[in-house]
Amino acid sequence: MHNRSWIIPLALLLVATAAHSQERTLTLTLPQAVEQAQEQSPDAATARHAYRAAYWSYRAYRANYLPAVTLTSSPELNRAINKVAQPDGTVKFVDQSLLDTDLRLSVSQNIAWTGGNLFVETNAQRIDQLSDHSGMWATQPVNIGYSQALFGYNALKWDRRIEPIRYREAKKTYVETLELVAAEATRRFFNLATAQSNYLTACVNYANADTLYAYARGRYDIGTVTENEMLQLEVNKLSEETNRMNAQIEVENREQELRAYLRMPEGVSLRTEVDDSVPDLRLSLDEALTMARLNSPDIENMLRRQAEGESAVAKAKADAGLKVDLYMRFGLTQTARTLRSAYQRPLDQQYVSLGITLPLLDWGRGKGKVRVARSNRDLINTQVEQDKVDFEQNVRKLVMQFNLQAQRVRVAARTDQTAQRRADVARKLYLLGKSTVLDLNASISEKDRARRDHISALYNYWSLYYTLRSITLYDFGARRQLAPSLEQLIDK
């Protein structure tokens, strides 16, 4: 349905408009309006930014499970009078001039299934006494360590469960938003199409009313038309003139709304071209439900909310119970006057720390937090079950409405044509003196209403079409998944 071949002529038209500073008329079809909106509208730009943020957030999550290499250094110069403990236990103020430099290289790896962190590091440190130009090296050629919160909340494990769902939801939300943008562009397009159709109808009605009034005046002068009938035709003429002015204002307002949404310059005047025909497309309810369950971001949102509820319960339990923090480090170390000597005959070193926290009396605070988390989880599960029912009912309703809408369009088109013919016949009969002005007015009203109903039926068809695409992320006409190039989106 979408064709990008129109963008180049449109771009050339916009450039020419800016160069000549004069208004040009652009004939715009619905597919062109939809494509322009998906490229240029504020909603499309917002969707792109939201997806990019979700993408880089997902990249950051993935990086938590990859090795991290870090180089650190924190040189320090200290020239001051400091308190220094003496060998005999006394304390003296001593004038010190120290330069402390260090360099540390570490490689760390998170362990997802335990939530711990394994690291390997090497570092060297030098302290220089500036007052007597002496110095000392301290090295740790290799250190292997591990830190672990036992019985605690494992954020790495829960992130591995939740973040992929969140990213899938973000990707599907972006595609869904593009289809919702298409639905919004459709609404604005048909608002303008309706306004322009009403203006054209008002112009025709005014011309006809003016002709009939002039004809009635001639017949009134010879006594074949009553004064009441002539006055009624004058009222009709004045009413149609008012309708024409109101319709012109409505066209300008609706044109400004569509132009702003499509990000078109003020110098371009838009003329909608509505295709009266619609595809004879009938959807299978089972297929629509399958595609919706498979592709809709709402389903991913439900899964994410359930996983987050379970995560909150696990965190509340961990915070309320026994906490044990384990830290172990094993390696080699040495000191010397020179850097080379500091790496010779290193000595082994070990460090083990075990921190234990056990709540003995918290007045039920921890237990209360666990119960709150469980209640919230159960509430989320209940809401998700209801959301699934509502979601499927909405899909069923939309499919049934869509399958009937094509027939409604055909009926509205036939009614439009018939009402137009009846209005023409009624006007001719009145000119021949075989009809009353009441019959004439009724035929005009029916003609105008039939035209509006025809355009409204077309709008409802395309609105349902893009709404179903936004829910299922599926092109039923081409029978393919809606999958824009997200890689190109990241590169922009």
C-alpha positions as CSV (number, residue, x, y, z in Angstrom):
1,M,0.0,0.0,0.0
2,H,2.8,2.3,0.8
3,N,4.9,3.7,-2.1
4,R,8.0,5.8,-1.5
5,S,8.2,7.0,-5.1
6,W,6.1,10.0,-4.2
7,I,8.6,11.4,-1.6
8,I,11.1,12.8,-4.2
9,P,8.4,14.7,-6.1
10,L,7.1,16.0,-2.8
11,A,10.5,17.1,-1.7
12,L,11.1,18.9,-5.0
13,L,7.7,20.6,-4.5
14,L,8.6,21.8,-1.0
15,V,12.0,23.1,-2.2
16,A,10.3,25.0,-5.0
17,T,7.7,26.4,-2.6
18,A,10.4,27.8,-0.4
19,A,12.3,29.2,-3.3
20,H,9.4,31.0,-4.9
21,S,7.7,32.0,-1.6
22,Q,4.3,31.3,-3.1
23,E,1.6,28.9,-2.2
24,R,1.4,25.6,-4.1
25,T,-1.3,23.0,-4.1
26,L,-0.3,19.5,-3.3
27,T,-2.7,16.6,-4.0
28,L,-2.4,14.2,-1.1
29,T,-3.7,10.6,-1.0
30,L,-4.2,8.6,2.1
31,P,-1.1,6.3,1.6
32,Q,1.0,9.4,1.1
33,A,-0.3,11.0,4.2
34,V,0.3,7.9,6.2
35,E,3.9,7.5,5.0
36,Q,4.7,11.1,5.6
37,A,3.3,10.9,9.1
38,Q,5.4,7.8,9.9
39,E,8.5,9.6,8.7
40,Q,7.9,13.2,10.0
41,S,5.2,13.4,12.6
42,P,6.0,14.3,16.2
43,D,4.5,11.0,17.4
44,A,6.8,9.0,15.1
45,A,9.9,11.0,16.3
46,T,8.9,10.3,19.9
47,A,8.6,6.6,19.1
48,R,12.0,6.5,17.6
49,H,13.6,8.2,20.6
50,A,11.8,5.9,23.0
51,Y,13.0,2.8,21.1
52,R,16.6,4.1,21.0
53,A,16.5,4.6,24.8
54,A,15.1,1.1,25.2
55,Y,17.8,-0.4,22.9
56,W,20.7,1.2,24.8
57,S,19.2,0.2,28.1
58,Y,19.1,-3.3,26.9
59,R,22.7,-3.1,25.7
60,A,23.7,-1.9,29.2
61,Y,21.8,-4.9,30.7
62,R,23.7,-7.3,28.4
63,A,27.0,-5.7,29.4
64,N,26.4,-6.7,33.0
65,Y,27.0,-10.4,32.0
66,L,30.2,-9.7,30.1
67,P,33.7,-9.3,31.5
68,A,34.6,-5.8,32.5
69,V,38.2,-4.5,32.3
70,T,39.0,-1.5,34.4
71,L,42.2,0.6,34.8
72,T,42.3,2.9,37.8
73,S,44.8,5.3,39.3
74,S,44.5,7.8,42.1
75,P,47.7,9.7,42.7
76,E,47.9,11.8,45.9
77,L,50.2,14.5,47.1
78,N,50.2,15.3,50.8
79,R,52.3,18.0,52.2
80,A,51.2,18.8,55.8
81,I,52.0,18.5,59.5
82,N,50.3,15.3,60.6
83,K,50.0,13.3,63.9
84,V,52.3,10.3,63.7
85,A,52.4,7.5,66.4
86,Q,55.9,6.8,67.7
87,P,57.3,3.4,68.7
88,D,57.0,4.2,72.4
89,G,53.3,4.9,72.1
90,T,53.5,8.7,72.1
91,V,52.2,10.9,69.3
92,K,54.1,13.7,67.6
93,F,53.3,16.3,65.0
94,V,55.6,15.6,62.0
95,D,56.1,17.6,58.9
96,Q,55.4,15.2,56.0
97,S,55.8,15.4,52.2
98,L,54.4,12.3,50.6
99,L,53.6,11.5,46.9
100,D,51.4,8.4,46.7
101,T,50.9,7.0,43.1
102,D,49.2,3.7,42.1
103,L,48.0,1.8,39.1
104,R,45.4,-1.0,39.2
105,L,44.2,-3.2,36.3
106,S,41.3,-5.5,37.0
107,V,39.1,-7.9,35.1
108,S,35.7,-8.8,36.7
109,Q,32.9,-11.1,35.7
110,N,29.4,-11.2,37.2
111,I,28.0,-14.7,37.9
112,A,24.3,-14.6,37.0
113,W,23.2,-17.9,38.6
114,T,24.6,-16.9,42.0
115,G,24.6,-13.1,41.8
116,G,28.3,-13.0,42.8
117,N,31.3,-11.3,41.2
118,L,34.6,-12.9,40.3
119,F,37.6,-10.7,39.7
120,V,41.3,-10.9,38.9
121,E,43.5,-7.8,39.4
122,T,47.1,-6.6,39.5
123,N,48.4,-3.4,40.9
124,A,51.5,-1.5,41.8
125,Q,51.9,1.4,44.3
126,R,54.8,3.7,45.1
127,I,55.2,6.1,48.0
128,D,57.9,8.8,47.8
129,Q,59.2,10.8,50.8
130,L,59.9,14.1,49.1
131,S,61.8,15.5,52.1
132,D,64.6,12.9,51.9
133,H,64.1,11.8,48.2
134,S,63.4,8.2,49.2
135,G,60.7,5.8,48.0
136,M,59.2,2.4,48.3
137,W,57.3,0.1,45.9
138,A,54.5,-2.3,46.9
139,T,53.1,-4.7,44.3
140,Q,50.4,-7.2,44.1
141,P,51.3,-9.2,40.9
142,V,48.0,-11.1,40.9
143,N,44.9,-11.2,43.1
144,I,41.9,-13.4,42.6
145,G,38.8,-12.6,44.5
146,Y,35.1,-13.4,44.8
147,S,32.2,-11.5,46.5
148,Q,28.8,-13.0,47.1
149,A,25.7,-12.0,49.0
150,L,24.4,-15.4,50.3
151,F,20.6,-15.8,50.7
152,G,20.1,-12.3,49.2
153,Y,18.2,-11.0,46.3
154,N,19.8,-12.0,43.0
155,A,19.3,-9.0,40.7
156,L,21.3,-10.5,37.9
157,K,19.0,-13.6,37.8
158,W,15.8,-11.5,37.8
159,D,17.2,-9.0,35.2
160,R,17.9,-11.9,32.9
161,R,14.3,-12.9,33.1
162,I,12.7,-9.4,32.9
163,E,14.9,-7.3,30.6
164,P,14.5,-9.4,27.4
165,I,10.8,-9.2,27.9
166,R,11.1,-5.4,28.3
167,Y,13.1,-5.1,25.1
168,R,10.7,-7.2,23.1
169,E,8.0,-5.0,24.4
170,A,9.9,-1.9,23.3
171,K,10.4,-3.3,19.8
172,K,6.8,-4.2,19.4
173,T,5.7,-0.9,20.9
174,Y,7.6,1.0,18.3
175,V,6.0,-0.9,15.5
176,E,2.6,-0.5,17.2
177,T,3.2,3.2,17.5
178,L,3.9,3.6,13.8
179,E,0.5,2.0,13.0
180,L,-1.2,4.2,15.6
181,V,0.5,7.2,13.8
182,A,-1.1,5.9,10.6
183,A,-4.5,5.8,12.3
184,E,-4.0,9.4,13.6
185,A,-2.9,10.5,10.1
186,T,-6.0,8.8,8.7
187,R,-8.2,10.7,11.1
188,R,-6.7,14.0,10.2
189,F,-6.7,13.2,6.5
190,F,-10.4,12.4,6.6
191,N,-11.2,15.4,8.8
192,L,-9.8,17.5,6.0
193,A,-11.4,15.4,3.3
194,T,-14.8,15.9,5.0
195,A,-14.2,19.6,5.4
196,Q,-13.3,20.0,1.8
197,S,-16.2,17.9,0.7
198,N,-18.6,20.0,2.9
199,Y,-17.1,23.2,1.4
200,L,-17.6,21.9,-2.2
201,T,-21.1,20.9,-1.3
202,A,-21.8,24.3,0.3
203,C,-20.6,26.1,-2.8
204,V,-22.8,23.9,-5.1
205,N,-25.8,24.4,-2.8
206,Y,-25.3,28.1,-2.6
207,A,-25.0,28.3,-6.4
208,N,-28.2,26.3,-6.8
209,A,-30.0,28.3,-4.1
210,D,-29.0,31.6,-5.8
211,T,-30.3,30.2,-9.1
212,L,-33.6,29.1,-7.6
213,Y,-34.1,32.4,-5.8
214,A,-33.5,34.4,-9.0
215,Y,-35.9,32.0,-10.8
216,A,-38.5,32.5,-8.1
217,R,-38.3,36.3,-8.2
218,G,-39.0,36.1,-11.9
219,R,-42.0,33.9,-11.3
220,Y,-43.1,36.0,-8.4
221,D,-43.3,39.1,-10.6
222,I,-45.8,37.3,-12.9
223,G,-47.7,35.9,-10.0
224,T,-47.0,32.2,-10.3
225,V,-45.0,31.9,-7.0
226,T,-46.3,33.0,-3.7
227,E,-44.5,35.5,-1.5
228,N,-44.1,32.9,1.2
229,E,-42.3,30.5,-1.2
230,M,-40.1,33.2,-2.5
231,L,-39.1,34.2,1.1
232,Q,-38.3,30.6,1.9
233,L,-36.0,30.4,-1.1
234,E,-34.3,33.6,0.0
235,V,-33.8,32.2,3.5
236,N,-32.3,29.1,1.8
237,K,-29.9,31.2,-0.1
238,L,-28.8,33.1,2.9
239,S,-28.4,29.9,4.9
240,E,-26.3,28.3,2.2
241,E,-24.1,31.4,2.1
242,T,-23.5,31.1,5.8
243,N,-22.8,27.4,5.4
244,R,-20.3,28.1,2.7
245,M,-18.4,30.6,4.9
246,N,-18.4,28.2,7.9
247,A,-17.2,25.4,5.7
248,Q,-14.3,27.5,4.4
249,I,-13.2,28.2,7.9
250,E,-13.4,24.5,8.8
251,V,-11.2,23.6,5.8
252,E,-8.5,26.1,6.9
253,N,-8.6,24.7,10.4
254,R,-8.4,21.0,9.3
255,E,-5.7,21.7,6.7
256,Q,-3.6,23.4,9.4
257,E,-4.0,20.4,11.7
258,L,-2.9,17.9,9.0
259,R,-0.1,20.1,7.7
260,A,1.3,20.5,11.3
261,Y,1.1,16.7,11.9
262,L,2.9,15.9,8.6
263,R,5.5,18.7,9.3
264,M,4.8,20.5,6.0
265,P,5.6,24.2,5.5
266,E,2.9,26.8,5.5
267,G,3.3,27.6,1.8
268,V,1.8,24.2,0.8
269,S,-1.9,24.0,0.3
270,L,-3.3,20.5,0.6
271,R,-6.0,18.9,-1.5
272,T,-7.1,15.5,-0.4
273,E,-7.8,12.8,-3.0
274,V,-10.1,10.1,-1.5
275,D,-10.2,6.7,-3.1
276,D,-13.9,5.6,-3.0
277,S,-13.0,1.9,-3.3
278,V,-11.6,-0.2,-0.5
279,P,-9.9,-3.6,-0.6
280,D,-12.3,-6.6,-0.4
281,L,-10.5,-8.0,2.6
282,R,-12.1,-10.4,5.1
283,L,-10.2,-11.3,8.2
284,S,-10.1,-14.7,9.9
285,L,-10.9,-14.2,13.6
286,D,-8.7,-17.2,14.6
287,E,-5.8,-15.8,12.6
288,A,-6.2,-12.3,14.0
289,L,-6.2,-13.7,17.6
290,T,-3.1,-15.8,16.9
291,M,-1.2,-12.8,15.5
292,A,-2.4,-10.5,18.3
293,R,-1.2,-13.0,21.0
294,L,2.1,-13.5,19.2
295,N,2.9,-9.9,18.2
296,S,1.1,-7.4,20.5
297,P,3.2,-5.5,22.9
298,D,0.3,-5.7,25.4
299,I,1.0,-9.4,25.8
300,E,4.7,-8.6,26.6
301,N,3.6,-5.9,29.0
302,M,1.5,-8.5,30.9
303,L,4.4,-11.0,31.1
304,R,6.7,-8.2,32.3
305,R,4.3,-7.1,35.0
306,Q,4.0,-10.7,36.3
307,A,7.7,-11.2,36.3
308,E,8.2,-7.9,38.1
309,G,5.7,-8.9,40.7
310,E,7.5,-12.2,41.3
311,S,10.8,-10.2,41.5
312,A,9.4,-7.9,44.2
313,V,8.3,-10.9,46.3
314,A,11.8,-12.4,46.0
315,K,13.4,-9.1,47.1
316,A,11.1,-8.7,50.1
317,K,11.8,-12.2,51.3
318,A,15.6,-11.7,50.9
319,D,15.5,-8.4,52.8
320,A,13.5,-9.9,55.6
321,G,15.7,-12.9,56.2
322,L,19.2,-13.8,57.0
323,K,21.9,-11.9,55.1
324,V,25.4,-13.2,54.6
325,D,28.0,-11.2,52.7
326,L,31.1,-13.2,51.7
327,Y,34.3,-11.6,50.4
328,M,37.4,-13.6,49.5
329,R,40.7,-12.5,48.0
330,F,43.9,-14.6,47.4
331,G,47.1,-13.4,45.7
332,L,50.7,-12.4,45.9
333,T,52.4,-9.3,47.2
334,Q,55.9,-7.9,47.8
335,T,57.6,-4.6,48.7
336,A,61.0,-3.3,47.6
337,R,63.0,-0.1,46.8
338,T,62.8,-0.8,43.1
339,L,60.0,-1.9,40.9
340,R,61.9,-4.9,39.6
341,S,62.7,-6.1,43.1
342,A,59.0,-5.7,44.1
343,Y,58.1,-8.4,41.6
344,Q,60.7,-10.9,42.9
345,R,60.0,-13.7,45.4
346,P,56.4,-12.5,46.1
347,L,54.7,-13.5,49.3
348,D,51.3,-15.0,49.3
349,Q,48.3,-13.2,50.9
350,Q,44.8,-14.2,51.8
351,Y,41.8,-12.2,53.0
352,V,38.4,-13.6,53.9
353,S,35.5,-11.6,55.2
354,L,32.1,-12.9,56.3
355,G,29.3,-10.4,57.3
356,I,26.2,-11.8,58.9
357,T,23.0,-9.9,59.6
358,L,20.0,-11.6,61.2
359,P,16.9,-9.6,62.2
360,L,15.9,-10.7,65.7
361,L,13.2,-8.1,66.5
362,D,11.8,-5.9,63.7
363,W,8.1,-5.8,65.0
364,G,6.9,-7.6,61.9
365,R,8.2,-5.1,59.4
366,G,10.0,-7.6,57.2
367,K,7.0,-10.0,57.3
368,G,4.7,-7.1,56.4
369,K,6.7,-6.2,53.4
370,V,6.6,-9.8,52.2
371,R,2.9,-9.9,52.5
372,V,2.5,-6.6,50.7
373,A,4.7,-7.8,47.9
374,R,2.6,-11.0,47.7
375,S,-0.6,-9.1,47.6
376,N,0.7,-6.8,44.9
377,R,1.8,-9.9,42.9
378,D,-1.6,-11.5,43.3
379,L,-3.3,-8.2,42.3
380,I,-1.1,-8.0,39.2
381,N,-1.9,-11.6,38.2
382,T,-5.7,-10.9,38.6
383,Q,-5.4,-7.8,36.5
384,V,-3.4,-9.6,33.8
385,E,-6.0,-12.3,33.6
386,Q,-8.7,-9.7,33.1
387,D,-6.5,-7.7,30.7
388,K,-6.1,-10.9,28.6
389,V,-9.9,-11.3,28.4
390,D,-10.5,-7.7,27.5
391,F,-7.7,-7.8,24.9
392,E,-9.2,-10.8,23.1
393,Q,-12.7,-9.3,23.3
394,N,-11.4,-6.1,21.7
395,V,-9.7,-8.1,18.9
396,R,-13.0,-10.0,18.3
397,K,-15.0,-6.8,18.2
398,L,-12.6,-5.1,15.9
399,V,-12.5,-8.0,13.5
400,M,-16.3,-8.2,13.3
401,Q,-16.6,-4.5,12.7
402,F,-13.9,-4.6,10.0
403,N,-15.5,-7.5,8.2
404,L,-18.8,-5.5,8.0
405,Q,-17.2,-2.2,7.2
406,A,-16.4,-2.9,3.5
407,Q,-20.1,-3.7,2.9
408,R,-21.0,-0.5,4.8
409,V,-18.7,1.5,2.5
410,R,-20.4,0.0,-0.6
411,V,-23.9,0.8,0.8
412,A,-22.8,4.3,1.7
413,A,-21.4,4.8,-1.8
414,R,-24.7,3.6,-3.4
415,T,-26.7,5.8,-1.1
416,D,-24.5,8.8,-2.0
417,Q,-25.0,8.3,-5.7
418,T,-28.8,7.8,-5.3
419,A,-29.2,10.8,-3.0
420,Q,-27.3,13.0,-5.5
421,R,-29.6,11.8,-8.4
422,R,-32.7,12.4,-6.2
423,A,-31.5,16.0,-5.4
424,D,-30.9,16.7,-9.1
425,V,-34.4,15.3,-10.0
426,A,-36.1,17.3,-7.2
427,R,-34.4,20.6,-8.4
428,K,-35.6,19.9,-11.9
429,L,-39.1,19.1,-10.8
430,Y,-39.3,22.3,-8.7
431,L,-38.2,24.3,-11.7
432,L,-41.0,22.7,-13.7
433,G,-43.4,23.6,-10.9
434,K,-44.1,19.9,-10.1
435,S,-42.6,19.9,-6.6
436,T,-42.7,22.0,-3.4
437,V,-39.8,23.8,-1.8
438,L,-40.1,21.4,1.2
439,D,-39.4,18.4,-1.0
440,L,-36.5,20.3,-2.5
441,N,-35.0,21.1,0.9
442,A,-35.4,17.6,2.0
443,S,-33.6,16.2,-1.0
444,I,-30.7,18.6,-0.5
445,S,-30.4,17.6,3.2
446,E,-30.4,13.9,2.3
447,K,-27.8,14.5,-0.4
448,D,-25.5,16.3,2.0
449,R,-25.9,13.7,4.7
450,A,-25.3,10.8,2.3
451,R,-22.1,12.4,1.2
452,R,-20.9,12.9,4.7
453,D,-21.9,9.3,5.6
454,H,-19.9,8.0,2.6
455,I,-16.7,9.7,3.7
456,S,-17.4,8.6,7.3
457,A,-17.7,5.0,6.2
458,L,-14.4,5.2,4.4
459,Y,-12.7,6.7,7.4
460,N,-14.1,4.0,9.7
461,Y,-12.8,1.3,7.3
462,W,-9.2,2.7,7.3
463,S,-9.3,3.5,11.0
464,L,-10.3,-0.1,11.8
465,Y,-7.6,-1.3,9.3
466,Y,-4.7,0.5,11.0
467,T,-6.1,-0.2,14.5
468,L,-6.1,-4.0,13.8
469,R,-2.6,-3.7,12.3
470,S,-1.4,-1.9,15.5
471,I,-2.8,-4.8,17.7
472,T,-1.6,-7.7,15.5
473,L,1.5,-6.1,13.9
474,Y,0.5,-8.0,10.8
475,D,-0.3,-6.9,7.3
476,F,-3.4,-9.0,6.4
477,G,-3.3,-7.8,2.8
478,A,0.3,-8.7,2.1
479,R,0.2,-11.6,4.7
480,R,3.4,-10.7,6.3
481,Q,4.7,-9.5,9.7
482,L,5.2,-5.7,10.1
483,A,8.9,-5.5,10.7
484,P,10.6,-2.2,10.0
485,S,14.4,-2.0,9.9
486,L,15.3,-1.3,13.6
487,E,19.1,-1.5,12.8
488,Q,18.9,1.5,10.6
489,L,16.9,3.3,13.3
490,I,19.8,2.9,15.8
491,D,22.4,4.1,13.3
492,K,20.5,7.4,12.7
